[in-house]
């Protein structure tokens, strides 16, 4: 199974403001960024997101996912009709979740959401990361990275710079 991350951050490493606002990031979602995201999502079988990301996505004008979404949550009990039946809510640790998904036939998973990405990194389960840095400092918010018990080494694969200043870097885990 391959686990991938595709995420945008501010220059100072935040994926959202403390209240979850991503307005500062949305203005960089030009045609190039949308195309890169669509190309990336075409390579995955399913999405694994956290409750916070799920609640944010529910406020979008339209449902953004074309594949099954697994929401990791210990508190969410009901899936809104807007997202059903493409959503399954689970409460599992990363390793158990991957075993479950493999049993369902999934082989390439997109992991999204600050806490979820941090949990998968801490369990050393991320194989690839595409991190888009936008030229904005927001000062505080939800960080992309958190505490790790051990160093994780990645190899830089390539970097693409967009005309709007967004810098998208691709990394692969070195095992």
URKANOR-V874023 format. One record per residue. N is the residue number from 1. RES is the residue in one small letter. SS is DSSP state (2 for helix, 1 for strand, 0 for the rest). NEAR is the number of other C-alpha atoms within 12 Angstrom. D_FIRST is the distance of its C-alpha to the first C-alpha in whole Angstrom. Layout:
n->N res->RES ss->SS near->NEAR d_first->D_FIRST
n->N res->RES ss->SS near->NEAR d_first->D_FIRST
This chain:
n->1 res->x ss->0 near->25 d_first->0
n->2 res->x ss->1 near->27 d_first->4
n->3 res->x ss->1 near->38 d_first->7
n->4 res->x ss->1 near->37 d_first->10
n->5 res->x ss->1 near->40 d_first->14
n->6 res->x ss->1 near->40 d_first->17
n->7 res->x ss->1 near->41 d_first->20
n->8 res->x ss->1 near->40 d_first->24
n->9 res->x ss->1 near->39 d_first->26
n->10 res->x ss->1 near->34 d_first->29
n->11 res->x ss->0 near->26 d_first->31
n->12 res->x ss->0 near->22 d_first->31
n->13 res->x ss->0 near->27 d_first->28
n->14 res->x ss->1 near->35 d_first->28
n->15 res->x ss->1 near->40 d_first->26
n->16 res->x ss->1 near->35 d_first->28
n->17 res->x ss->0 near->24 d_first->32
n->18 res->x ss->0 near->16 d_first->32
n->19 res->x ss->0 near->15 d_first->33
n->20 res->x ss->0 near->25 d_first->30
n->21 res->x ss->0 near->22 d_first->32
n->22 res->x ss->0 near->28 d_first->30
n->23 res->x ss->2 near->19 d_first->33
n->24 res->x ss->2 near->24 d_first->33
n->25 res->x ss->2 near->30 d_first->30
n->26 res->x ss->2 near->21 d_first->31
n->27 res->x ss->0 near->18 d_first->33
n->28 res->x ss->0 near->27 d_first->31
n->29 res->x ss->0 near->25 d_first->29
n->30 res->x ss->0 near->17 d_first->31
n->31 res->x ss->2 near->15 d_first->30
n->32 res->x ss->2 near->21 d_first->28
n->33 res->x ss->2 near->32 d_first->26
n->34 res->x ss->2 near->18 d_first->26
n->35 res->x ss->2 near->14 d_first->25
n->36 res->x ss->2 near->28 d_first->22
n->37 res->x ss->2 near->26 d_first->20
n->38 res->x ss->2 near->18 d_first->21
n->39 res->x ss->2 near->13 d_first->19
n->40 res->x ss->2 near->25 d_first->16
n->41 res->x ss->2 near->28 d_first->16
n->42 res->x ss->0 near->18 d_first->16
n->43 res->x ss->0 near->22 d_first->13
n->44 res->x ss->0 near->29 d_first->11
n->45 res->x ss->0 near->28 d_first->10
n->46 res->x ss->1 near->35 d_first->12
n->47 res->x ss->1 near->41 d_first->13
n->48 res->x ss->1 near->47 d_first->13
n->49 res->x ss->1 near->41 d_first->17
n->50 res->x ss->1 near->36 d_first->20
n->51 res->x ss->2 near->32 d_first->23
n->52 res->x ss->2 near->28 d_first->25
n->53 res->x ss->2 near->33 d_first->23
n->54 res->x ss->2 near->34 d_first->23
n->55 res->x ss->2 near->24 d_first->27
n->56 res->x ss->2 near->23 d_first->27
n->57 res->x ss->2 near->26 d_first->26
n->58 res->x ss->0 near->21 d_first->28
n->59 res->x ss->0 near->17 d_first->31
n->60 res->x ss->0 near->16 d_first->30
n->61 res->x ss->0 near->9 d_first->32
n->62 res->x ss->0 near->12 d_first->29
n->63 res->x ss->0 near->23 d_first->26
n->64 res->x ss->0 near->22 d_first->24
n->65 res->x ss->0 near->29 d_first->20
n->66 res->x ss->0 near->18 d_first->20
n->67 res->x ss->0 near->25 d_first->17
n->68 res->x ss->0 near->27 d_first->16
n->69 res->x ss->1 near->35 d_first->17
n->70 res->x ss->1 near->40 d_first->16
n->71 res->x ss->1 near->38 d_first->18
n->72 res->x ss->1 near->36 d_first->18
n->73 res->x ss->0 near->26 d_first->22
n->74 res->x ss->0 near->15 d_first->24
n->75 res->x ss->0 near->14 d_first->27
n->76 res->x ss->0 near->20 d_first->27
n->77 res->x ss->0 near->15 d_first->28
n->78 res->x ss->0 near->19 d_first->29
n->79 res->x ss->0 near->23 d_first->27
n->80 res->x ss->0 near->19 d_first->29
n->81 res->x ss->0 near->11 d_first->30
n->82 res->x ss->0 near->20 d_first->29
n->83 res->x ss->0 near->27 d_first->25
n->84 res->x ss->0 near->19 d_first->26
n->85 res->x ss->0 near->18 d_first->24
n->86 res->x ss->0 near->22 d_first->21
n->87 res->x ss->1 near->31 d_first->20
n->88 res->x ss->1 near->29 d_first->19
n->89 res->x ss->1 near->29 d_first->20
n->90 res->x ss->1 near->27 d_first->19
n->91 res->x ss->0 near->23 d_first->20
n->92 res->x ss->0 near->22 d_first->17
n->93 res->x ss->0 near->21 d_first->16
n->94 res->x ss->2 near->32 d_first->12
n->95 res->x ss->2 near->21 d_first->11
n->96 res->x ss->2 near->17 d_first->13
n->97 res->x ss->2 near->32 d_first->12
n->98 res->x ss->2 near->31 d_first->8
n->99 res->x ss->2 near->19 d_first->9
n->100 res->x ss->2 near->19 d_first->11
n->101 res->x ss->2 near->29 d_first->9
n->102 res->x ss->2 near->19 d_first->7
n->103 res->x ss->2 near->12 d_first->11
n->104 res->x ss->0 near->15 d_first->12
n->105 res->x ss->0 near->14 d_first->10
n->106 res->x ss->0 near->26 d_first->8
n->107 res->x ss->0 near->21 d_first->5
n->108 res->x ss->1 near->28 d_first->6
n->109 res->x ss->1 near->40 d_first->8
n->110 res->x ss->1 near->43 d_first->11
n->111 res->x ss->1 near->41 d_first->13
n->112 res->x ss->1 near->40 d_first->16
n->113 res->x ss->0 near->38 d_first->19
n->114 res->x ss->2 near->36 d_first->21
n->115 res->x ss->2 near->28 d_first->21
n->116 res->x ss->2 near->39 d_first->17
n->117 res->x ss->2 near->39 d_first->16
n->118 res->x ss->2 near->28 d_first->18
n->119 res->x ss->2 near->30 d_first->17
n->120 res->x ss->2 near->41 d_first->13
n->121 res->x ss->2 near->34 d_first->15
n->122 res->x ss->2 near->22 d_first->17
n->123 res->x ss->0 near->24 d_first->14
n->124 res->x ss->0 near->26 d_first->13
n->125 res->x ss->0 near->33 d_first->10
n->126 res->x ss->0 near->36 d_first->10
n->127 res->x ss->0 near->30 d_first->9
n->128 res->x ss->1 near->36 d_first->12
n->129 res->x ss->1 near->37 d_first->15
n->130 res->x ss->1 near->36 d_first->18
n->131 res->x ss->1 near->36 d_first->21
n->132 res->x ss->1 near->38 d_first->24
n->133 res->x ss->1 near->33 d_first->27
n->134 res->x ss->1 near->34 d_first->30
n->135 res->x ss->0 near->25 d_first->33
n->136 res->x ss->0 near->28 d_first->34
n->137 res->x ss->0 near->19 d_first->35
n->138 res->x ss->0 near->24 d_first->35
n->139 res->x ss->0 near->17 d_first->36
n->140 res->x ss->0 near->21 d_first->34
n->141 res->x ss->0 near->23 d_first->31
n->142 res->x ss->1 near->29 d_first->28
n->143 res->x ss->1 near->28 d_first->26
n->144 res->x ss->0 near->34 d_first->23
n->145 res->x ss->0 near->25 d_first->22
n->146 res->x ss->0 near->20 d_first->24
n->147 res->x ss->0 near->17 d_first->24
n->148 res->x ss->0 near->16 d_first->22
n->149 res->x ss->0 near->12 d_first->23
n->150 res->x ss->0 near->11 d_first->22
n->151 res->x ss->0 near->15 d_first->22
n->152 res->x ss->0 near->23 d_first->18
n->153 res->x ss->0 near->18 d_first->19
n->154 res->x ss->1 near->20 d_first->18
n->155 res->x ss->1 near->18 d_first->19
n->156 res->x ss->1 near->18 d_first->21
n->157 res->x ss->1 near->17 d_first->20
n->158 res->x ss->1 near->16 d_first->23
n->159 res->x ss->1 near->18 d_first->25
n->160 res->x ss->1 near->21 d_first->26
n->161 res->x ss->1 near->20 d_first->29
n->162 res->x ss->0 near->23 d_first->31
n->163 res->x ss->0 near->16 d_first->34
n->164 res->x ss->0 near->21 d_first->34
n->165 res->x ss->0 near->22 d_first->33
n->166 res->x ss->0 near->30 d_first->30
n->167 res->x ss->1 near->28 d_first->28
n->168 res->x ss->1 near->33 d_first->24
n->169 res->x ss->1 near->28 d_first->22
n->170 res->x ss->1 near->27 d_first->19
n->171 res->x ss->1 near->24 d_first->17
n->172 res->x ss->1 near->24 d_first->14
n->173 res->x ss->1 near->24 d_first->13
n->174 res->x ss->0 near->17 d_first->15
n->175 res->x ss->0 near->13 d_first->14
